Amino acid sequence: MNVAAAQAPLPPPADKPPRLMSLDAFRGATVAGMILVNNPGSWQHMYAPLGHADWHGVTPTDWIFPFFLFIVGVAIPFSFAARRATTRSMILAISRRSIILIALGLMIGLIPYNMNNGFFNLAGQRYPGVLQRIGVCYFAVAMLALFLHRRGIIVALIAVLAIYSALMLGVAAPGFSRGDLSPEGNLAHYVDVAVFGRHVSSSYADPEGLLSTLPAIGTVICGWLVGTRLRRNDLSHGERIAGVFAAGVLGLIAGSILDAVLMPINKKLWTPSYTIYTAGLACLGLGVFYWLIDMQGWRKWAAPFVAMGMNAITIFVLAGVVARLMLIRAIPAPATDAATQPAAGVAIKTWLYRAIFEPHFDPVNASLAWALCFVAAFTALAMLMHKRRIYFKV
């Protein structure tokens, strides 16, 4: 690398834009959705839209993670515009943020959902994860944005989706057939088991595994492309949003075509059809928020989402930690009978759920009510932090 070029300041941003409230609100709504679907009262009693598709196909729950990655991409042009720094310092800042995100994900993973094995037990530790994928995808796209122009990044989007498709459909190796997209036979599963082994994430090797991170990078690139449009000062609000809505419709159409002719929509595999389809949905969602908040000025309804969005990673991490800590068997249980030792303790969540929710709702609505209360608690925390201007930036 040319040292002089690395130390030269980037061109100053033209007309640094104000903070985009609709982006904060959309991010906050996405985090609220993450918390909702990750914390049912009972995994055995759920409304179907609040669960992931078993394999091929998509539910509203399957929209949430790609929405967050899309938002990460939208935010990159705005965060770059807010800095006047050398290329070297930008690389360090990008690397630092990525490492923190990955470290937070690994830290949460050390607090298991199954408390019988105790804290910080590396047996069965899940090394991939949501925050780890965010960190890796952010790093990749931020670095591309630092060194490539728009056309080069579009080429990168096409390349990652094409390479992933070629690998998934055109490679044969021991343990799976060419083009096999079954849960046990696909290449992404083979790679993850070979590298990480099997762990406690689910019956599937890993929904945030290594190979499927390639098309997830594509999701962040789609967000970056939208973010660069929303930053264009030569366009009116109407022109900006018209382009975003048009991209959303085209994304839905293109994703549906890819679903039929290339690879089915599948979250666990993060297929190209899933990448483009959910990016289209994210365009439409962000477009609605932009029209309501930044164009029409209707902001009061979005205050809880804005508060959540301005502390998104903090709230997500806290919710994940609290959900795990509530599985500690800290409530003494009565003896099974007078002649035996006391039964094992009851988890905090189980005790609260049985005492407050199960007596007043049918099983499915009790599970939903727990999840809604969980979301409400962290929304209240986010609003309190926002009111006191407490923000933890990664």
N, C-alpha and C positions, 0 to 999 in steps of 0.2 A: 504494500500500500504506500502511496506517496504521502510522506509525513506532512508536507506543507498543505496538501489537499485535505488531509484528515483534520488538520487543525484550523483550516479556514472556516469562518462562520458560514452557516447556511444563509441563503438570501432571506431578508426580513419578510415576514408574512405581510401580505397586502390586506389592510383593513381587518385586523384580527376580529373575528366575529364574537358576539356575545354568547354566553353559554346557551346551548340548545335545550330548553326545558322539556320539549317533547321527547328528546332522547333520554333524559334522566327518567321521565315518567314511564317510557316504554321499558327501560331497563328495570325500573322498580316493579312494574307489573310482571315482568318475566321472573324476577327473583321471587315475588309472591307466589307465582305459579309453581316455581321449583319447590318452594317450601310446602305448598299445598299437596302436591303429588308425592313428595318424599315422606310425608308424615301422616298417613291415615291412622285412624284409631286401631284398625285391624286390617292386615293385608288380605285376609280371607273375605272381607266384606267391603266392596268398593263398587262405585258406579263405573261402568265400563270405560267412559271417556277419561277417567282419572288413572287408568292403567296403561302401560305400554302395549303396543301390538305384540302378539306372541312371536311373530317372525316377520314375514312380508306384510306390508300394509302400514297404515299410520293412524294414530289417534291424536286428539288434541294434546295429550301428554307428550307425545313424540315431537311436538313443535317446540317445546320449551328450551331444550338445550341448544338446538341450532339457532333459535332466536337470540340467545345470549351471545353465542359466538358471532353471529351477524352484527350485534350491537358493538361487540369489541372491535370489529372491523370499521363500523361507521365512526367510532370515536377516534380512530387513529389519525385521520387528517386534522381533526380539531385539536388533538393533543399536540401534534407536530406544529400546528400554527401558533400555539400558545408558547412555544419555546424559541429562543434565539440562542443556539448552541452550536458548537463544533460537531462535525460528524462523529468524531471520537467520543465526545461526551454523550451524544445521542445513542451510540452503540452501547455504552456503559449503562445508560438509563434503561434502555430496552432490556438488556441482559439482566439487570438488577430486578426489574419488575417480573420478568419471566421466572427467575430463580425463586423469588418470594412466593409467587403463585404455586409453583411446583412444591416448594417446601411446605406451604400451608396444606396442600392436598395430602402430602405424605404424613403430616402431623395428625390430621383428622383420621387418616387410616389407621394410626396407632391406637386409636380409641375404638375398640371393636363394638359391633352391634351385639355380639354374643359375649356378654360379660363373664361367662363362666371361665374364659381363658385369661382374664385379667387384662390390665392395661399394658400397652407397649410390648405386646407379645408378637414377635416377628413371624411366628408360625402361621402360615396362611395369609401373611400380609399382602394386601393388594397394592401394587406399585402404580399402575395406571389409575386414573380417576378423572372426575370432572375438572377440578382445578388444575391438575397436571396437564390435561388436554388444552385448557384455556391458555396456560403458560406457554406451551410449545407452539400452539397455533398463533398466538399473539407475537411471539418472537419471530416466527417465520415471515408473517405478513408485514410486520413493522420493519424488518430488515429489507424485505423486497421494496417497500414503500420508500425506504431511505435511499435506495440506489437505482430504482427503475422508474421510468415514466409510466403513464397510464397504459400505453399500448403493451409495454413489457409485462405489466402485471396481468393484463387480460390474457396474454400468451401463457403466463404462469398458471392461471386458472384452468385454461384448456389443458395444459400439460399435466397438472396433477390429477385431473379427472380422467384423462386419456391413459396415463400410466397406471393408475389404479384399476381401471377397467381392463386393460391388457393383462395385468397381473392376475386379476380375479377370474377372468374368462379364458385366458390363453396359456396358463402355466399348469403343467402336470408335475407332481412330486409324490413321493411315497405318502400314503395315507389319505389322498383325495384324488378325485377324478378331474379332468380338464373341465373347467366351467362349473364345477359343483358349487352351488350356493346354499346347500343345506347347513343346518346348525353345526353339525359335526364334521362336514366334509369340505368346507370352504377354506381358502388359503389364509385368510385373516385369522381364523381360528387356529389353524396349524401353526402359524408364526407365533401367536400369543402363548399357546401351550408350550411350544419349544423354548421360548424365552423366559416366560414367567411361571410356567407350570399352572396347575389348577389352584384356585384360591376360593375364598368364600363370597365373592361378589354375587354370583348367581350360578345357575346350572350351565350357562354359556360361559366360555372362557373369559371374555371381557368385552363389554360394549364400548369401552374407550381404549381399545388396544392399539398396538403399534401401527399396523398397516392401514387401518381405517382412519388414522390421523391425517393421511394424505388428503382425502376428500373433505375432511373437516377444515383443513387449511383453506380449501376452496370456499367454504361457507364464510370464513372471515374475509377472504378476498371480495366476495360479493358485497359484504357490508362496506368494505373500503371503497368500492366503486360508488355505492350510494352516498357515502359520506363526502366524497369529493364533489359530487353533484350538489349536495346541500350546502357546501361551502362556496359555491360559485356566486360571486357578487355581481356578475354580468347577467344573471337570470333573476327574474322576479320570483316571489314566493309561489305564484301560480305555475310558472314554468318549471320550477324545481319539483314541485309536488306532482305535477302531471307526469314528469319523467319517472318519478319513483313509482307511481301507480301503474304506469305502462310497463315498467320493468317487473312489477309484481304479477300482472296478468300474463306477461310473456313467460315468467318463471313457472307459473302454474301449468301453462300449456306445454312448455318444453319439458318440465319434470314429468308430466303425465305421458308424453310421447316416449321419453327415455324409459319410463316404467314399463311400457309395452314392448319396446324394441331392443333395449340394451340390458338393463338389470332392474329388477323390481325395487320399488321403494322399500327401504329396510333401514331402520335406525341402527341396529346393532352392527350392521355392515357399513353403515353410512354411505350407501350407494350413490353414484352420481345423480340418479333420479331423485333421491331423497335430498341431496345437497341443493339442487336447483329448485325443486318443489317447495322446500321449506324456506329457501331464500326468497322465493316469490311471495309466500305468505308473510314473511317478515317485512318485506317491502310494503305490503298492503297494511299491515299492523302499524308500522312506523308512520306510514302516510296518514292514516286516520288520526294518530296522536298529533302529528305535525299540523294537520288541518285544524283540529279542535283547539290546540293549545297555542301554537305559534302564529297561526293565521287568524283564527277567530277570537283569540284571547280568552277562551273559557278555561281558566286555570284552577279554580277552587276545587273542583271535583278531583283533580289529579294530585292534590297536595300530599296525600299519603304515599302515592307511587313515586313522586319526586323525592320525598324524604328517603324512601327505601332505595331509590336509584342512586342517590348521592353517597350512600354507604353500602353499596351492593355487596361487595366481597365480604365486608365485615359482618353484615347481617346473615349472609349465606353461611359463613364459617361458624358464627355463633349458633345458628339454628342447627347445623350439623353436629356440633359438639353437645349442645343441650339434648338433642334427640338421643344421642348415645348415652349420655350420663343418666337420663331418665330410665334407662334399662338396668341400672344398678339395683340389685335386690336389697334395698335399704329398709323396707318396711317389714317389721317382724310379722310372721304368719302364725296363726294359732296352731297348736299341736293337732295332729291328725286324730288322735284320741288320747285319753288320759294315760294310757300305758306306753305311749311311744314318745320319742324325742320330738321336739317341735319341728314342723315342716320347714323347708327352705324358705328364706325370706321372699317377699313379693317385690317385684320391680316397681319403682315409683310410678311409671306410666301405667302399669297394669292396675295399681291400686286406685289411682285417680280416675282411670277410664271406667273401672267397675263401679266406683262410688258415685260418679257424677253423670256419666253419659249413658251407660248401658240401661239404667233403670228408667230413663225418660225417652228413649228413642228405639226404633227398630234397629237391627244390627247395621244395615247399610248407612242409615242416617246418623247413627251414633258415631260410626267411623268418620263420616264427613264432618260432623260437628266438632269432633276432636281436631281434625285437620284445620278447620276454619278458625278455631280458637288459637291454635298454634300460630297460624298466620297473623291473626289479630294481635297477639302478644308481641311478635317481632315488628309488626307495623307500628305499634305504639312506641316501642323502643326506638325505632328509626325516627319517628316524628319528634320524640324527646331529644334525641341527638341533634336532629336538624334545627330544632328550636334553639338549642344551646350552641349551635355552630360547631359541633364536634364531628369531625370527619377524619377517617383513617384512610389515607390514600396508599395504594400499593404501587 
